[in-house]
Amino acid sequence: MLPADVTDLLKESIFVVLKMSSPILLIALVVGSVISLLQTLVQLQEQTITFVPKLFAILFSVILLSNYLSSILFNFSLSLFDKIQQLSH
C-alpha cells in the first residue's frame, strides 16, 4: 500500500465521519439555540435546562437517521473491503 493510498483512505474516512456526525450535531445546535432563546426571553438562566431537550433530540435524530447512517457506513465498509481485496491480488 502506497502512502497516497493511505492518505486517500484517511481522507475518505474523515469524510464519512463528517457525513455521519453533521446531521446530529446540526440538530443539537438548533435545539440548543432555540432553548437558549427561550431561556433568554423568559429570563430563566438555568444551565441544566438545555441538557434534557438536547439529549432527547439527539436520541430521536439517531433513531430517525439510523437508516441513512447505516447506509453510509455500509458503503464505506464495502469500498474498504474492495480495497483490501485489491491489495491481495
Backbone as JSON, one array per atom type, in Angstrom:
{
  "sequence": "MLPADVTDLLKESIFVVLKMSSPILLIALVVGSVISLLQTLVQLQEQTITFVPKLFAILFSVILLSNYLSSILFNFSLSLFDKIQQLSH",
  "N": [[0.85, -1.17, 0.0], [0.65, 2.1, -0.94], [1.83, 5.34, 0.18], [0.13, 7.33, -0.82], [-2.25, 5.96, -1.15], [-2.91, 5.42, 1.49], [-3.3, 8.0, 2.42], [-5.52, 8.76, 0.85], [-7.39, 6.96, 1.85], [-7.54, 7.81, 4.5], [-8.57, 10.41, 4.13], [-11.07, 9.75, 3.04], [-12.22, 8.35, 5.17], [-12.38, 10.34, 7.14], [-14.18, 12.03, 5.86], [-16.43, 10.39, 5.86], [-16.95, 10.24, 8.6], [-17.59, 12.91, 9.08], [-19.89, 13.15, 7.46], [-21.6, 11.44, 8.82], [-21.8, 12.51, 11.39], [-22.54, 15.21, 11.17], [-25.41, 15.75, 10.63], [-26.58, 15.08, 13.11], [-25.21, 16.71, 14.93], [-25.98, 19.19, 13.92], [-28.73, 19.2, 14.45], [-28.64, 19.14, 17.25], [-27.44, 21.61, 17.66], [-29.4, 23.39, 16.7], [-31.58, 22.82, 18.43], [-30.41, 23.48, 20.9], [-29.95, 26.23, 20.48], [-32.57, 27.2, 20.19], [-33.65, 26.58, 22.71], [-31.97, 28.14, 24.31], [-32.68, 30.67, 23.39], [-35.35, 30.76, 24.22], [-34.9, 30.61, 26.98], [-33.67, 33.06, 27.38], [-35.7, 34.82, 26.68], [-37.59, 34.3, 28.67], [-36.16, 34.82, 30.85], [-34.89, 32.91, 32.42], [-32.24, 31.52, 33.75], [-30.98, 28.88, 33.92], [-28.6, 26.39, 33.73], [-28.87, 23.65, 33.35], [-31.21, 23.14, 32.02], [-31.08, 23.01, 29.25], [-29.95, 20.58, 28.72], [-31.57, 18.18, 28.85], [-33.61, 18.46, 26.73], [-31.84, 18.57, 24.51], [-30.61, 16.09, 24.7], [-32.8, 14.32, 24.26], [-33.45, 15.17, 21.66], [-31.14, 14.47, 20.22], [-31.14, 11.7, 20.61], [-33.59, 11.03, 19.36], [-33.0, 11.91, 16.76], [-30.91, 10.19, 16.05], [-32.26, 7.76, 16.02], [-34.15, 8.32, 14.02], [-32.48, 8.86, 11.82], [-31.13, 6.5, 11.46], [-31.21, 4.64, 9.35], [-30.09, 6.08, 7.21], [-27.52, 6.64, 8.28], [-26.52, 4.06, 8.67], [-26.42, 3.17, 6.03], [-24.44, 4.81, 4.93], [-22.2, 3.98, 6.42], [-22.17, 1.28, 5.69], [-21.66, 1.42, 2.9], [-19.13, 2.58, 2.96], [-17.72, 0.56, 4.26], [-17.93, -1.5, 2.37], [-16.44, -0.4, 0.25], [-13.98, -0.25, 1.49], [-13.42, -2.97, 1.97], [-13.24, -3.8, -0.68], [-10.91, -2.45, -1.45], [-9.06, -3.71, 0.2], [-9.19, -6.26, -0.84], [-8.16, -5.79, -3.4], [-5.55, -5.29, -2.75], [-4.56, -7.78, -2.09], [-4.29, -9.07, -4.48]],
  "CA": [[0.0, 0.0, 0.0], [1.43, 3.31, -1.09], [1.41, 6.45, 1.06], [-1.01, 8.04, -1.42], [-3.44, 5.16, -0.84], [-3.23, 5.64, 2.91], [-3.84, 9.37, 2.51], [-6.88, 8.74, 0.3], [-8.24, 6.24, 2.8], [-7.74, 8.69, 5.65], [-9.5, 11.47, 3.71], [-12.4, 9.17, 2.89], [-12.77, 8.02, 6.49], [-12.75, 11.6, 7.79], [-15.39, 12.5, 5.2], [-17.53, 9.54, 6.35], [-17.25, 10.68, 9.97], [-18.29, 14.19, 8.97], [-21.23, 12.92, 6.92], [-22.43, 10.78, 9.82], [-22.0, 13.31, 12.61], [-23.06, 16.55, 10.93], [-26.85, 15.95, 10.88], [-26.89, 15.0, 14.55], [-24.69, 17.93, 15.55], [-26.8, 20.32, 13.48], [-29.98, 19.14, 15.22], [-28.32, 19.55, 18.62], [-27.19, 23.05, 17.62], [-30.68, 24.09, 16.55], [-32.34, 22.66, 19.66], [-29.74, 24.28, 21.93], [-30.18, 27.65, 20.21], [-33.97, 27.51, 20.49], [-33.81, 26.55, 24.17], [-31.28, 29.32, 24.84], [-33.5, 31.84, 23.07], [-36.5, 30.73, 25.14], [-34.43, 30.97, 28.32], [-33.41, 34.5, 27.4], [-36.98, 35.52, 26.67], [-38.27, 34.09, 29.94], [-35.16, 35.22, 31.84], [-34.61, 31.77, 33.27], [-30.84, 31.23, 33.45], [-30.57, 27.6, 34.5], [-27.74, 25.74, 32.75], [-29.22, 22.26, 33.14], [-32.45, 23.02, 31.26], [-30.8, 22.68, 27.85], [-29.39, 19.24, 28.6], [-32.58, 17.15, 28.59], [-34.15, 18.54, 25.36], [-30.81, 18.19, 23.54], [-30.44, 14.64, 24.8], [-33.9, 13.69, 23.55], [-33.35, 15.49, 20.24], [-30.07, 13.66, 19.65], [-31.62, 10.32, 20.6], [-34.61, 10.93, 18.32], [-32.37, 12.05, 15.44], [-30.16, 8.96, 15.76], [-33.26, 6.75, 15.65], [-34.74, 8.72, 12.75], [-31.48, 8.8, 10.75], [-30.35, 5.26, 11.53], [-31.12, 4.04, 8.02], [-29.11, 6.89, 6.46], [-26.2, 6.45, 8.87], [-26.05, 2.7, 8.4], [-26.08, 3.04, 4.61], [-23.13, 5.44, 4.74], [-21.2, 3.09, 6.99], [-22.14, 0.06, 4.88], [-20.97, 1.72, 1.64], [-17.72, 2.77, 3.27], [-17.16, -0.76, 4.55], [-17.78, -2.22, 1.11], [-15.3, 0.15, -0.5], [-12.77, -0.63, 2.21], [-13.17, -4.38, 1.7], [-12.76, -3.89, -2.06], [-9.51, -2.02, -1.48], [-8.27, -4.78, 0.83], [-9.14, -7.36, -1.8], [-7.26, -5.39, -4.47], [-4.18, -5.39, -2.25], [-4.13, -9.17, -2.05], [-4.03, -9.57, -5.83]],
  "C": [[0.89, 1.23, 0.0], [0.96, 4.39, -0.12], [0.22, 7.24, 0.5], [-2.31, 7.29, -1.14], [-3.88, 5.36, 0.6], [-3.84, 7.03, 3.11], [-5.27, 9.43, 1.98], [-7.85, 8.04, 1.25], [-8.53, 7.09, 4.04], [-8.71, 9.82, 5.32], [-10.93, 10.94, 3.61], [-13.02, 8.84, 4.25], [-13.15, 9.27, 7.26], [-14.03, 12.16, 7.18], [-16.6, 11.69, 5.66], [-17.93, 9.97, 7.76], [-18.0, 12.01, 9.94], [-19.71, 14.03, 8.45], [-22.14, 12.28, 7.95], [-22.73, 11.67, 11.02], [-22.66, 14.66, 12.36], [-24.57, 16.69, 11.1], [-27.21, 15.95, 12.36], [-26.41, 16.26, 15.26], [-25.5, 19.16, 15.15], [-28.13, 20.36, 14.23], [-29.73, 19.59, 16.66], [-28.07, 21.06, 18.69], [-28.49, 23.84, 17.54], [-31.5, 24.0, 17.84], [-31.72, 23.49, 20.79], [-29.96, 25.77, 21.74], [-31.61, 28.06, 20.54], [-34.2, 27.54, 21.99], [-33.13, 27.77, 24.8], [-32.06, 30.59, 24.57], [-34.72, 31.9, 23.99], [-36.08, 31.09, 26.56], [-34.17, 32.46, 28.43], [-34.72, 35.28, 27.44], [-37.7, 35.42, 28.01], [-37.4, 34.53, 31.11], [-34.96, 34.13, 32.9], [-33.21, 31.28, 32.91], [-30.36, 29.98, 34.18], [-29.81, 26.81, 33.43], [-28.19, 24.32, 32.43], [-30.48, 22.07, 32.3], [-32.18, 22.61, 29.81], [-30.35, 21.23, 27.67], [-30.43, 18.21, 28.18], [-33.19, 17.28, 27.19], [-33.11, 18.18, 24.3], [-30.58, 16.69, 23.54], [-31.55, 13.91, 24.05], [-33.85, 13.97, 22.04], [-32.27, 14.66, 19.55], [-30.51, 12.2, 19.57], [-32.65, 10.11, 19.49], [-33.99, 11.03, 16.93], [-31.55, 10.82, 15.07], [-31.13, 7.86, 15.34], [-33.84, 7.06, 14.27], [-33.76, 8.56, 11.59], [-30.69, 7.5, 10.72], [-30.19, 4.59, 10.18], [-30.07, 4.76, 7.17], [-27.69, 6.65, 6.97], [-25.65, 5.06, 8.59], [-25.71, 2.51, 6.93], [-24.73, 3.69, 4.3], [-22.02, 4.52, 5.24], [-21.06, 1.8, 6.18], [-21.39, 0.29, 3.57], [-19.48, 1.93, 1.86], [-17.04, 1.43, 3.55], [-16.96, -1.57, 3.28], [-16.59, -1.71, 0.31], [-13.98, -0.21, 0.17], [-12.42, -2.09, 1.96], [-12.7, -4.59, 0.26], [-11.3, -3.49, -2.18], [-8.59, -3.07, -0.85], [-8.12, -5.95, -0.14], [-8.2, -7.04, -2.96], [-5.8, -5.48, -4.02], [-3.67, -6.82, -2.29], [-3.84, -9.74, -3.44], [-2.81, -8.97, -6.43]]
}
